[in-house]
Amino acid sequence: MSDHVYKSVELTGSSETSIEEAVQNALTKASESIQNMQWFQVTETRGHIVDGAVGHWQVSLKVGFTLE
């Protein structure tokens, strides 16, 4: 078993549709520049209200990845 060193970054994704899509949007964009992503942890969920309804979701998350 090899030893690993991990680093984490904080991201915020948004979506007009759902919390899950907000998370996926953040991970998809991060995967363009971060390799070896291994885990995520949702740290905060919030939303924007427009005319008494959910306008969009914002989800903050920590993403962990292994360093090469």
All heavy atoms as TSV, in Angstrom:
chain	resi	resn	atom	element	x	y	z
A	1	MET	N	N	0.849	-1.181	0.000
A	1	MET	CA	C	0.000	0.000	0.000
A	1	MET	C	C	0.888	1.236	0.000
A	1	MET	O	O	1.786	1.365	0.816
A	1	MET	CB	C	-0.904	-0.019	1.235
A	1	MET	CG	C	-1.831	1.143	1.320
A	1	MET	SD	S	-2.940	0.878	2.721
A	1	MET	CE	C	-3.808	2.384	2.649
A	2	SER	N	N	0.645	2.133	-0.911
A	2	SER	CA	C	1.476	3.330	-0.991
A	2	SER	C	C	0.912	4.443	-0.125
A	2	SER	O	O	-0.265	4.477	0.199
A	2	SER	CB	C	1.582	3.792	-2.446
A	2	SER	OG	O	0.301	4.103	-2.941
A	3	ASP	N	N	1.784	5.351	0.248
A	3	ASP	CA	C	1.377	6.513	1.026
A	3	ASP	C	C	0.874	7.590	0.080
A	3	ASP	O	O	1.446	7.815	-0.983
A	3	ASP	CB	C	2.555	7.053	1.840
A	3	ASP	CG	C	3.028	6.067	2.895
A	3	ASP	OD1	O	2.181	5.315	3.413
A	3	ASP	OD2	O	4.230	6.048	3.183
A	4	HIS	N	N	-0.174	8.274	0.463
A	4	HIS	CA	C	-0.739	9.339	-0.350
A	4	HIS	C	C	-0.723	10.639	0.427
A	4	HIS	O	O	-0.842	10.644	1.650
A	4	HIS	CB	C	-2.190	9.031	-0.743
A	4	HIS	CG	C	-2.334	7.840	-1.616
A	4	HIS	ND1	N	-2.016	7.836	-2.948
A	4	HIS	CD2	C	-2.775	6.591	-1.335
A	4	HIS	CE1	C	-2.245	6.640	-3.460
A	4	HIS	NE2	N	-2.710	5.859	-2.500
A	5	VAL	N	N	-0.577	11.720	-0.299
A	5	VAL	CA	C	-0.728	13.048	0.271
A	5	VAL	C	C	-1.891	13.692	-0.454
A	5	VAL	O	O	-1.976	13.655	-1.686
A	5	VAL	CB	C	0.550	13.895	0.104
A	5	VAL	CG1	C	0.325	15.316	0.582
A	5	VAL	CG2	C	1.705	13.244	0.849
A	6	TYR	N	N	-2.800	14.255	0.303
A	6	TYR	CA	C	-3.998	14.859	-0.266
A	6	TYR	C	C	-3.979	16.366	-0.067
A	6	TYR	O	O	-3.415	16.866	0.902
A	6	TYR	CB	C	-5.261	14.302	0.404
A	6	TYR	CG	C	-5.437	12.824	0.205
A	6	TYR	CD1	C	-4.927	11.921	1.123
A	6	TYR	CD2	C	-6.115	12.339	-0.907
A	6	TYR	CE1	C	-5.088	10.562	0.941
A	6	TYR	CE2	C	-6.280	10.983	-1.091
A	6	TYR	CZ	C	-5.765	10.094	-0.170
A	6	TYR	OH	O	-5.918	8.751	-0.348
A	7	LYS	N	N	-4.614	17.047	-0.973
A	7	LYS	CA	C	-4.831	18.482	-0.853
A	7	LYS	C	C	-6.315	18.710	-1.072
A	7	LYS	O	O	-6.969	17.958	-1.799
A	7	LYS	CB	C	-4.022	19.240	-1.899
A	7	LYS	CG	C	-4.168	20.743	-1.797
A	7	LYS	CD	C	-3.219	21.473	-2.729
A	7	LYS	CE	C	-3.374	22.966	-2.495
A	7	LYS	NZ	N	-2.341	23.724	-3.218
A	8	SER	N	N	-6.864	19.755	-0.445
A	8	SER	CA	C	-8.277	20.054	-0.679
A	8	SER	C	C	-8.425	21.520	-1.066
A	8	SER	O	O	-7.623	22.366	-0.678
A	8	SER	CB	C	-9.129	19.736	0.548
A	8	SER	OG	O	-8.768	20.537	1.635
A	9	VAL	N	N	-9.442	21.778	-1.857
A	9	VAL	CA	C	-9.795	23.133	-2.269
A	9	VAL	C	C	-11.273	23.334	-1.990
A	9	VAL	O	O	-12.039	22.377	-1.897
A	9	VAL	CB	C	-9.501	23.396	-3.766
A	9	VAL	CG1	C	-8.019	23.334	-4.055
A	9	VAL	CG2	C	-10.260	22.431	-4.657
A	10	GLU	N	N	-11.677	24.582	-1.858
A	10	GLU	CA	C	-13.075	24.900	-1.641
A	10	GLU	C	C	-13.656	25.457	-2.937
A	10	GLU	O	O	-13.059	26.313	-3.579
A	10	GLU	CB	C	-13.220	25.925	-0.525
A	10	GLU	CG	C	-14.324	25.581	0.427
A	10	GLU	CD	C	-14.361	26.513	1.625
A	10	GLU	OE1	O	-13.319	26.715	2.243
A	10	GLU	OE2	O	-15.471	26.998	1.913
A	11	LEU	N	N	-14.820	24.962	-3.309
A	11	LEU	CA	C	-15.504	25.379	-4.532
A	11	LEU	C	C	-16.940	25.758	-4.212
A	11	LEU	O	O	-17.500	25.294	-3.222
A	11	LEU	CB	C	-15.536	24.231	-5.551
A	11	LEU	CG	C	-14.224	23.574	-5.942
A	11	LEU	CD1	C	-14.504	22.335	-6.774
A	11	LEU	CD2	C	-13.350	24.547	-6.709
A	12	THR	N	N	-17.544	26.554	-5.068
A	12	THR	CA	C	-18.975	26.832	-4.983
A	12	THR	C	C	-19.559	26.668	-6.372
A	12	THR	O	O	-19.110	27.309	-7.326
A	12	THR	CB	C	-19.252	28.251	-4.467
A	12	THR	OG1	O	-18.681	28.393	-3.168
A	12	THR	CG2	C	-20.751	28.517	-4.380
A	13	GLY	N	N	-20.531	25.773	-6.478
A	13	GLY	CA	C	-21.234	25.558	-7.742
A	13	GLY	C	C	-22.640	26.108	-7.636
A	13	GLY	O	O	-23.200	26.237	-6.548
A	14	SER	N	N	-23.225	26.441	-8.784
A	14	SER	CA	C	-24.596	26.944	-8.780
A	14	SER	C	C	-25.410	26.267	-9.874
A	14	SER	O	O	-24.867	25.734	-10.835
A	14	SER	CB	C	-24.617	28.462	-8.961
A	14	SER	OG	O	-24.086	28.819	-10.208
A	15	SER	N	N	-26.722	26.299	-9.679
A	15	SER	CA	C	-27.643	25.703	-10.645
A	15	SER	C	C	-29.032	26.289	-10.436
A	15	SER	O	O	-29.438	26.538	-9.295
A	15	SER	CB	C	-27.707	24.185	-10.457
A	15	SER	OG	O	-28.786	23.630	-11.188
A	16	GLU	N	N	-29.745	26.488	-11.502
A	16	GLU	CA	C	-31.143	26.900	-11.415
A	16	GLU	C	C	-32.058	25.710	-11.157
A	16	GLU	O	O	-33.216	25.884	-10.802
A	16	GLU	CB	C	-31.571	27.596	-12.705
A	16	GLU	CG	C	-30.858	28.919	-12.936
A	16	GLU	CD	C	-31.285	29.601	-14.229
A	16	GLU	OE1	O	-31.990	28.966	-15.047
A	16	GLU	OE2	O	-30.901	30.762	-14.417
A	17	THR	N	N	-31.525	24.486	-11.312
A	17	THR	CA	C	-32.343	23.279	-11.263
A	17	THR	C	C	-32.347	22.577	-9.910
A	17	THR	O	O	-33.402	22.278	-9.361
A	17	THR	CB	C	-31.876	22.287	-12.343
A	17	THR	OG1	O	-31.874	22.956	-13.605
A	17	THR	CG2	C	-32.780	21.079	-12.416
A	18	SER	N	N	-31.134	22.275	-9.362
A	18	SER	CA	C	-31.087	21.453	-8.156
A	18	SER	C	C	-29.751	21.584	-7.434
A	18	SER	O	O	-28.760	22.049	-8.002
A	18	SER	CB	C	-31.308	19.975	-8.507
A	18	SER	OG	O	-30.195	19.472	-9.237
A	19	ILE	N	N	-29.760	21.119	-6.185
A	19	ILE	CA	C	-28.535	21.069	-5.394
A	19	ILE	C	C	-27.546	20.105	-6.040
A	19	ILE	O	O	-26.357	20.396	-6.146
A	19	ILE	CB	C	-28.862	20.631	-3.951
A	19	ILE	CG1	C	-29.709	21.701	-3.254
A	19	ILE	CG2	C	-27.598	20.335	-3.164
A	19	ILE	CD1	C	-30.322	21.251	-1.951
A	20	GLU	N	N	-28.029	18.949	-6.468
A	20	GLU	CA	C	-27.157	17.943	-7.073
A	20	GLU	C	C	-26.488	18.487	-8.327
A	20	GLU	O	O	-25.298	18.244	-8.556
A	20	GLU	CB	C	-27.942	16.671	-7.410
A	20	GLU	CG	C	-28.401	15.900	-6.195
A	20	GLU	CD	C	-29.726	16.410	-5.617
A	20	GLU	OE1	O	-30.311	17.384	-6.144
A	20	GLU	OE2	O	-30.175	15.840	-4.614
A	21	GLU	N	N	-27.225	19.238	-9.126
A	21	GLU	CA	C	-26.641	19.803	-10.339
A	21	GLU	C	C	-25.613	20.875	-9.999
A	21	GLU	O	O	-24.601	21.011	-10.688
A	21	GLU	CB	C	-27.721	20.385	-11.251
A	21	GLU	CG	C	-27.168	20.851	-12.593
A	21	GLU	CD	C	-28.254	21.287	-13.546
A	21	GLU	OE1	O	-28.853	20.392	-14.181
A	21	GLU	OE2	O	-28.501	22.508	-13.638
A	22	ALA	N	N	-25.831	21.628	-8.934
A	22	ALA	CA	C	-24.855	22.622	-8.493
A	22	ALA	C	C	-23.536	21.950	-8.110
A	22	ALA	O	O	-22.456	22.430	-8.469
A	22	ALA	CB	C	-25.408	23.429	-7.324
A	23	VAL	N	N	-23.619	20.820	-7.398
A	23	VAL	CA	C	-22.419	20.053	-7.042
A	23	VAL	C	C	-21.741	19.553	-8.304
A	23	VAL	O	O	-20.524	19.703	-8.483
A	23	VAL	CB	C	-22.763	18.871	-6.111
A	23	VAL	CG1	C	-21.569	17.937	-5.950
A	23	VAL	CG2	C	-23.247	19.371	-4.761
A	24	GLN	N	N	-22.515	18.966	-9.211
A	24	GLN	CA	C	-21.933	18.419	-10.442
A	24	GLN	C	C	-21.291	19.508	-11.290
A	24	GLN	O	O	-20.222	19.304	-11.874
A	24	GLN	CB	C	-22.993	17.675	-11.260
A	24	GLN	CG	C	-22.416	16.921	-12.443
A	24	GLN	CD	C	-21.399	15.878	-12.013
A	24	GLN	OE1	O	-21.708	14.970	-11.252
A	24	GLN	NE2	N	-20.164	16.000	-12.494
A	25	ASN	N	N	-21.907	20.682	-11.349
A	25	ASN	CA	C	-21.329	21.791	-12.117
A	25	ASN	C	C	-19.962	22.191	-11.548
A	25	ASN	O	O	-19.020	22.450	-12.304
A	25	ASN	CB	C	-22.273	22.993	-12.126
A	25	ASN	CG	C	-23.499	22.764	-12.978
A	25	ASN	OD1	O	-23.544	21.872	-13.802
A	25	ASN	ND2	N	-24.518	23.573	-12.764
A	26	ALA	N	N	-19.855	22.242	-10.226
A	26	ALA	CA	C	-18.571	22.580	-9.596
A	26	ALA	C	C	-17.523	21.517	-9.901
A	26	ALA	O	O	-16.380	21.837	-10.255
A	26	ALA	CB	C	-18.750	22.742	-8.090
A	27	LEU	N	N	-17.895	20.239	-9.783
A	27	LEU	CA	C	-16.941	19.156	-10.034
A	27	LEU	C	C	-16.519	19.093	-11.494
A	27	LEU	O	O	-15.338	18.870	-11.802
A	27	LEU	CB	C	-17.543	17.813	-9.605
A	27	LEU	CG	C	-17.797	17.646	-8.108
A	27	LEU	CD1	C	-18.518	16.323	-7.845
A	27	LEU	CD2	C	-16.502	17.738	-7.320
A	28	THR	N	N	-17.462	19.300	-12.394
A	28	THR	CA	C	-17.143	19.262	-13.826
A	28	THR	C	C	-16.153	20.357	-14.188
A	28	THR	O	O	-15.167	20.110	-14.890
A	28	THR	CB	C	-18.428	19.395	-14.660
A	28	THR	OG1	O	-19.279	18.280	-14.368
A	28	THR	CG2	C	-18.130	19.427	-16.144
A	29	LYS	N	N	-16.398	21.561	-13.703
A	29	LYS	CA	C	-15.498	22.676	-14.007
A	29	LYS	C	C	-14.134	22.451	-13.365
A	29	LYS	O	O	-13.095	22.677	-13.991
A	29	LYS	CB	C	-16.112	23.990	-13.521
A	29	LYS	CG	C	-15.320	25.203	-13.914
A	29	LYS	CD	C	-15.297	25.366	-15.422
A	29	LYS	CE	C	-14.594	26.658	-15.819
A	29	LYS	NZ	N	-14.458	26.772	-17.275
A	30	ALA	N	N	-14.105	21.989	-12.113
A	30	ALA	CA	C	-12.836	21.752	-11.426
A	30	ALA	C	C	-12.012	20.674	-12.121
A	30	ALA	O	O	-10.776	20.751	-12.154
A	30	ALA	CB	C	-13.088	21.367	-9.974
A	31	SER	N	N	-12.676	19.678	-12.695
A	31	SER	CA	C	-11.952	18.574	-13.342
A	31	SER	C	C	-11.178	19.035	-14.581
A	31	SER	O	O	-10.293	18.334	-15.050
A	31	SER	CB	C	-12.913	17.444	-13.722
A	31	SER	OG	O	-13.750	17.837	-14.792
A	32	GLU	N	N	-11.468	20.236	-15.072
A	32	GLU	CA	C	-10.710	20.783	-16.197
A	32	GLU	C	C	-9.291	21.169	-15.792
A	32	GLU	O	O	-8.399	21.208	-16.633
A	32	GLU	CB	C	-11.426	22.007	-16.781
A	32	GLU	CG	C	-12.758	21.692	-17.425
A	32	GLU	CD	C	-13.504	22.931	-17.885
A	32	GLU	OE1	O	-12.918	24.045	-17.853
A	32	GLU	OE2	O	-14.674	22.797	-18.284
A	33	SER	N	N	-9.077	21.459	-14.508
A	33	SER	CA	C	-7.747	21.882	-14.072
A	33	SER	C	C	-7.194	21.091	-12.885
A	33	SER	O	O	-6.021	21.216	-12.567
A	33	SER	CB	C	-7.759	23.378	-13.718
A	33	SER	OG	O	-8.675	23.638	-12.688
A	34	ILE	N	N	-8.018	20.285	-12.223
A	34	ILE	CA	C	-7.562	19.498	-11.073
A	34	ILE	C	C	-7.628	18.023	-11.431
A	34	ILE	O	O	-8.680	17.525	-11.817
A	34	ILE	CB	C	-8.430	19.763	-9.822
A	34	ILE	CG1	C	-8.384	21.235	-9.433
A	34	ILE	CG2	C	-7.980	18.879	-8.663
A	34	ILE	CD1	C	-9.355	21.608	-8.327
A	35	GLN	N	N	-6.498	17.350	-11.279
A	35	GLN	CA	C	-6.450	15.912	-11.551
A	35	GLN	C	C	-6.548	15.131	-10.255
A	35	GLN	O	O	-6.295	15.653	-9.174
A	35	GLN	CB	C	-5.145	15.555	-12.256
A	35	GLN	CG	C	-4.995	16.219	-13.613
A	35	GLN	CD	C	-3.664	15.871	-14.253
A	35	GLN	OE1	O	-2.829	15.178	-13.687
A	35	GLN	NE2	N	-3.464	16.369	-15.460
A	36	ASN	N	N	-6.920	13.885	-10.362
A	36	ASN	CA	C	-6.934	12.937	-9.240
A	36	ASN	C	C	-7.917	13.311	-8.134
A	36	ASN	O	O	-7.659	13.046	-6.959
A	36	ASN	CB	C	-5.528	12.757	-8.654
A	36	ASN	CG	C	-4.530	12.308	-9.693
A	36	ASN	OD1	O	-4.815	11.435	-10.502
A	36	ASN	ND2	N	-3.360	12.915	-9.682
A	37	MET	N	N	-9.054	13.910	-8.478
A	37	MET	CA	C	-10.057	14.212	-7.456
A	37	MET	C	C	-10.582	12.900	-6.883
A	37	MET	O	O	-10.865	11.966	-7.623
A	37	MET	CB	C	-11.203	15.047	-8.042
A	37	MET	CG	C	-10.797	16.448	-8.426
A	37	MET	SD	S	-12.177	17.552	-8.820
A	37	MET	CE	C	-12.936	16.721	-10.200
A	38	GLN	N	N	-10.700	12.844	-5.555
A	38	GLN	CA	C	-11.071	11.600	-4.885
A	38	GLN	C	C	-12.360	11.689	-4.070
A	38	GLN	O	O	-13.054	10.704	-3.921
A	38	GLN	CB	C	-9.937	11.160	-3.944
A	38	GLN	CG	C	-8.620	10.929	-4.647
A	38	GLN	CD	C	-8.657	9.742	-5.589
A	38	GLN	OE1	O	-9.284	8.729	-5.287
A	38	GLN	NE2	N	-8.010	9.855	-6.727
A	39	TRP	N	N	-12.655	12.845	-3.488
A	39	TRP	CA	C	-13.817	12.950	-2.597
A	39	TRP	C	C	-14.305	14.390	-2.554
A	39	TRP	O	O	-13.601	15.308	-2.954
A	39	TRP	CB	C	-13.492	12.465	-1.187
A	39	TRP	CG	C	-12.298	13.135	-0.553
A	39	TRP	CD1	C	-11.009	12.684	-0.557
A	39	TRP	CD2	C	-12.267	14.371	0.155
A	39	TRP	NE1	N	-10.191	13.569	0.107
A	39	TRP	CE2	C	-10.936	14.620	0.553
A	39	TRP	CE3	C	-13.226	15.314	0.497
A	39	TRP	CZ2	C	-10.554	15.744	1.269
A	39	TRP	CZ3	C	-12.842	16.441	1.207
A	39	TRP	CH2	C	-11.524	16.639	1.590
A	40	PHE	N	N	-15.541	14.559	-2.098
A	40	PHE	CA	C	-16.049	15.902	-1.833
A	40	PHE	C	C	-16.907	15.874	-0.576
A	40	PHE	O	O	-17.439	14.843	-0.197
A	40	PHE	CB	C	-16.828	16.479	-3.025
A	40	PHE	CG	C	-18.181	15.875	-3.263
A	40	PHE	CD1	C	-19.319	16.415	-2.676
A	40	PHE	CD2	C	-18.318	14.771	-4.083
A	40	PHE	CE1	C	-20.567	15.867	-2.901
A	40	PHE	CE2	C	-19.559	14.219	-4.323
A	40	PHE	CZ	C	-20.694	14.768	-3.730
A	41	GLN	N	N	-17.022	17.040	0.047
A	41	GLN	CA	C	-17.832	17.210	1.244
A	41	GLN	C	C	-18.610	18.511	1.097
A	41	GLN	O	O	-18.017	19.580	0.923
A	41	GLN	CB	C	-16.932	17.282	2.482
A	41	GLN	CG	C	-17.664	17.603	3.764
A	41	GLN	CD	C	-16.695	17.803	4.929
A	41	GLN	OE1	O	-15.485	17.676	4.797
A	41	GLN	NE2	N	-17.247	18.115	6.074
A	42	VAL	N	N	-19.924	18.430	1.147
A	42	VAL	CA	C	-20.749	19.631	1.069
A	42	VAL	C	C	-20.622	20.374	2.395
A	42	VAL	O	O	-20.839	19.803	3.460
A	42	VAL	CB	C	-22.223	19.279	0.769
A	42	VAL	CG1	C	-23.103	20.517	0.852
A	42	VAL	CG2	C	-22.345	18.615	-0.598
A	43	THR	N	N	-20.237	21.653	2.332
A	43	THR	CA	C	-20.034	22.438	3.546
A	43	THR	C	C	-21.122	23.477	3.765
A	43	THR	O	O	-21.330	23.925	4.888
A	43	THR	CB	C	-18.665	23.139	3.522
A	43	THR	OG1	O	-18.590	23.978	2.358
A	43	THR	CG2	C	-17.537	22.125	3.501
A	44	GLU	N	N	-21.817	23.859	2.701
A	44	GLU	CA	C	-22.874	24.860	2.840
A	44	GLU	C	C	-23.818	24.775	1.647
A	44	GLU	O	O	-23.397	24.531	0.524
A	44	GLU	CB	C	-22.259	26.254	2.906
A	44	GLU	CG	C	-23.241	27.364	3.190
A	44	GLU	CD	C	-22.563	28.714	3.353
A	44	GLU	OE1	O	-21.356	28.835	3.100
A	44	GLU	OE2	O	-23.276	29.655	3.738
A	45	THR	N	N	-25.089	24.978	1.918
A	45	THR	CA	C	-26.105	25.029	0.869
A	45	THR	C	C	-26.920	26.294	1.074
A	45	THR	O	O	-27.351	26.587	2.182
A	45	THR	CB	C	-27.045	23.807	0.943
A	45	THR	OG1	O	-26.264	22.616	0.883
A	45	THR	CG2	C	-28.030	23.818	-0.210
A	46	ARG	N	N	-27.092	27.045	0.012
A	46	ARG	CA	C	-27.893	28.256	0.092
A	46	ARG	C	C	-28.566	28.481	-1.256
A	46	ARG	O	O	-28.241	27.832	-2.234
A	46	ARG	CB	C	-27.053	29.459	0.508
A	46	ARG	CG	C	-25.930	29.765	-0.434
A	46	ARG	CD	C	-24.984	30.815	0.152
A	46	ARG	NE	N	-23.799	30.903	-0.669
A	46	ARG	CZ	C	-22.746	30.110	-0.582
A	46	ARG	NH1	N	-22.728	29.154	0.311
A	46	ARG	NH2	N	-21.726	30.250	-1.374
A	47	GLY	N	N	-29.481	29.426	-1.289
A	47	GLY	CA	C	-30.190	29.705	-2.535
A	47	GLY	C	C	-30.522	31.166	-2.680
A	47	GLY	O	O	-30.412	31.951	-1.734
A	48	HIS	N	N	-30.940	31.502	-3.855
A	48	HIS	CA	C	-31.342	32.857	-4.197
A	48	HIS	C	C	-32.839	32.827	-4.486
A	48	HIS	O	O	-33.316	31.960	-5.214
A	48	HIS	CB	C	-30.556	33.326	-5.421
A	48	HIS	CG	C	-30.865	34.714	-5.836
A	48	HIS	ND1	N	-31.426	34.998	-7.052
A	48	HIS	CD2	C	-30.700	35.909	-5.206
A	48	HIS	CE1	C	-31.591	36.309	-7.152
A	48	HIS	NE2	N	-31.162	36.877	-6.057
A	49	ILE	N	N	-33.578	33.777	-3.919
A	49	ILE	CA	C	-35.035	33.809	-4.083
A	49	ILE	C	C	-35.398	34.855	-5.125
A	49	ILE	O	O	-34.938	35.992	-5.074
A	49	ILE	CB	C	-35.718	34.147	-2.743
A	49	ILE	CG1	C	-35.328	33.103	-1.686
A	49	ILE	CG2	C	-37.229	34.234	-2.916
A	49	ILE	CD1	C	-35.717	33.500	-0.282
A	50	VAL	N	N	-36.232	34.446	-6.066
A	50	VAL	CA	C	-36.744	35.347	-7.095
A	50	VAL	C	C	-38.264	35.219	-7.112
A	50	VAL	O	O	-38.791	34.128	-7.330
A	50	VAL	CB	C	-36.164	34.998	-8.486
A	50	VAL	CG1	C	-36.765	35.888	-9.557
A	50	VAL	CG2	C	-34.650	35.093	-8.495
A	51	ASP	N	N	-38.968	36.303	-6.859
A	51	ASP	CA	C	-40.431	36.322	-6.871
A	51	ASP	C	C	-41.031	35.224	-5.989
A	51	ASP	O	O	-41.976	34.532	-6.383
A	51	ASP	CB	C	-40.969	36.213	-8.301
A	51	ASP	CG	C	-40.565	37.397	-9.161
A	51	ASP	OD1	O	-40.459	38.524	-8.621
A	51	ASP	OD2	O	-40.341	37.199	-10.372
A	52	GLY	N	N	-40.461	35.015	-4.814
A	52	GLY	CA	C	-41.001	34.057	-3.863
A	52	GLY	C	C	-40.692	32.603	-4.157
A	52	GLY	O	O	-41.224	31.715	-3.503
A	53	ALA	N	N	-39.825	32.338	-5.132
A	53	ALA	CA	C	-39.461	30.963	-5.480
A	53	ALA	C	C	-37.938	30.855	-5.583
A	53	ALA	O	O	-37.227	31.864	-5.647
A	53	ALA	CB	C	-40.099	30.559	-6.804
A	54	VAL	N	N	-37.446	29.629	-5.610
A	54	VAL	CA	C	-36.007	29.403	-5.744
A	54	VAL	C	C	-35.561	29.869	-7.127
A	54	VAL	O	O	-36.042	29.367	-8.145
A	54	VAL	CB	C	-35.645	27.913	-5.553
A	54	VAL	CG1	C	-34.168	27.684	-5.809
A	54	VAL	CG2	C	-36.036	27.443	-4.164
A	55	GLY	N	N	-34.651	30.845	-7.147
A	55	GLY	CA	C	-34.085	31.325	-8.409
A	55	GLY	C	C	-32.911	30.474	-8.834
A	55	GLY	O	O	-32.781	30.096	-9.996
A	56	HIS	N	N	-32.034	30.164	-7.888
A	56	HIS	CA	C	-30.948	29.222	-8.135
A	56	HIS	C	C	-30.356	28.764	-6.810
A	56	HIS	O	O	-30.544	29.402	-5.784
A	56	HIS	CB	C	-29.867	29.807	-9.054
A	56	HIS	CG	C	-29.048	30.905	-8.441
A	56	HIS	ND1	N	-29.370	32.226	-8.546
A	56	HIS	CD2	C	-27.906	30.854	-7.701
A	56	HIS	CE1	C	-28.476	32.959	-7.905
A	56	HIS	NE2	N	-27.578	32.154	-7.375
A	57	TRP	N	N	-29.683	27.639	-6.873
A	57	TRP	CA	C	-29.021	27.030	-5.727
A	57	TRP	C	C	-27.535	27.340	-5.795
A	57	TRP	O	O	-26.955	27.396	-6.878
A	57	TRP	CB	C	-29.183	25.505	-5.755
A	57	TRP	CG	C	-30.584	25.053	-5.588
A	57	TRP	CD1	C	-31.474	24.718	-6.584
A	57	TRP	CD2	C	-31.285	24.867	-4.373
A	57	TRP	NE1	N	-32.663	24.338	-6.049
A	57	TRP	CE2	C	-32.584	24.428	-4.681
A	57	TRP	CE3	C	-30.938	25.039	-3.037
A	57	TRP	CZ2	C	-33.529	24.152	-3.711
A	57	TRP	CZ3	C	-31.881	24.761	-2.074
A	57	TRP	CH2	C	-33.160	24.322	-2.416
A	58	GLN	N	N	-26.903	27.508	-4.630
A	58	GLN	CA	C	-25.450	27.589	-4.520
A	58	GLN	C	C	-25.018	26.571	-3.473
A	58	GLN	O	O	-25.587	26.517	-2.380
A	58	GLN	CB	C	-24.985	28.970	-4.077
A	58	GLN	CG	C	-25.123	30.030	-5.140
A	58	GLN	CD	C	-24.532	31.350	-4.683
A	58	GLN	OE1	O	-24.524	31.660	-3.492
A	58	GLN	NE2	N	-24.035	32.121	-5.623
A	59	VAL	N	N	-24.028	25.769	-3.816
A	59	VAL	CA	C	-23.531	24.739	-2.917
A	59	VAL	C	C	-22.015	24.888	-2.802
A	59	VAL	O	O	-21.314	24.864	-3.818
A	59	VAL	CB	C	-23.890	23.322	-3.417
A	59	VAL	CG1	C	-23.339	22.261	-2.485
A	59	VAL	CG2	C	-25.391	23.175	-3.568
A	60	SER	N	N	-21.521	25.060	-1.578
A	60	SER	CA	C	-20.080	25.102	-1.338
A	60	SER	C	C	-19.619	23.720	-0.934
A	60	SER	O	O	-20.316	23.009	-0.192
A	60	SER	CB	C	-19.736	26.108	-0.244
A	60	SER	OG	O	-20.051	27.415	-0.674
A	61	LEU	N	N	-18.464	23.318	-1.424
A	61	LEU	CA	C	-17.945	22.006	-1.107
A	61	LEU	C	C	-16.426	22.026	-1.042
A	61	LEU	O	O	-15.789	22.867	-1.678
A	61	LEU	CB	C	-18.425	20.958	-2.110
A	61	LEU	CG	C	-18.238	21.220	-3.585
A	61	LEU	CD1	C	-17.937	19.928	-4.308
A	61	LEU	CD2	C	-19.497	21.820	-4.149
A	62	LYS	N	N	-15.886	21.116	-0.254
A	62	LYS	CA	C	-14.454	20.854	-0.244
A	62	LYS	C	C	-14.233	19.665	-1.167
A	62	LYS	O	O	-14.980	18.687	-1.112
A	62	LYS	CB	C	-13.960	20.502	1.151
A	62	LYS	CG	C	-13.897	21.663	2.089
A	62	LYS	CD	C	-13.303	21.224	3.408
A	62	LYS	CE	C	-13.271	22.379	4.372
A	62	LYS	NZ	N	-12.708	21.962	5.676
A	63	VAL	N	N	-13.205	19.756	-1.989
A	63	VAL	CA	C	-12.853	18.668	-2.888
A	63	VAL	C	C	-11.438	18.246	-2.570
A	63	VAL	O	O	-10.526	19.082	-2.500
A	63	VAL	CB	C	-12.960	19.112	-4.367
A	63	VAL	CG1	C	-12.465	18.020	-5.296
A	63	VAL	CG2	C	-14.386	19.497	-4.712
A	64	GLY	N	N	-11.243	16.953	-2.332
A	64	GLY	CA	C	-9.929	16.424	-2.033
A	64	GLY	C	C	-9.357	15.694	-3.236
A	64	GLY	O	O	-10.068	15.023	-3.973
A	65	PHE	N	N	-8.049	15.860	-3.431
A	65	PHE	CA	C	-7.387	15.170	-4.530
A	65	PHE	C	C	-5.986	14.762	-4.095
A	65	PHE	O	O	-5.404	15.366	-3.179
A	65	PHE	CB	C	-7.335	16.038	-5.793
A	65	PHE	CG	C	-6.696	17.392	-5.613
A	65	PHE	CD1	C	-5.362	17.582	-5.955
A	65	PHE	CD2	C	-7.411	18.454	-5.122
A	65	PHE	CE1	C	-4.769	18.833	-5.797
A	65	PHE	CE2	C	-6.826	19.702	-4.964
A	65	PHE	CZ	C	-5.497	19.897	-5.298
A	66	THR	N	N	-5.470	13.719	-4.723
A	66	THR	CA	C	-4.128	13.233	-4.397
A	66	THR	C	C	-3.098	14.038	-5.173
A	66	THR	O	O	-3.332	14.428	-6.318
A	66	THR	CB	C	-3.958	11.739	-4.736
A	66	THR	OG1	O	-4.326	11.524	-6.099
A	66	THR	CG2	C	-4.805	10.868	-3.862
A	67	LEU	N	N	-1.990	14.321	-4.510
A	67	LEU	CA	C	-0.886	15.012	-5.163
A	67	LEU	C	C	0.009	13.976	-5.832
A	67	LEU	O	O	0.219	12.880	-5.291
A	67	LEU	CB	C	-0.084	15.821	-4.143
A	67	LEU	CG	C	-0.832	16.965	-3.474
A	67	LEU	CD1	C	0.039	17.605	-2.404
A	67	LEU	CD2	C	-1.278	17.993	-4.492
A	68	GLU	N	N	0.516	14.320	-6.977
A	68	GLU	CA	C	1.395	13.397	-7.711
A	68	GLU	C	C	2.812	13.472	-7.191
A	68	GLU	O	O	3.241	14.460	-6.680
A	68	GLU	CB	C	1.364	13.716	-9.201
A	68	GLU	CG	C	0.008	13.447	-9.801
A	68	GLU	CD	C	-0.036	13.715	-11.302
A	68	GLU	OE1	O	1.006	13.992	-11.906
A	68	GLU	OE2	O	-1.116	13.621	-11.853
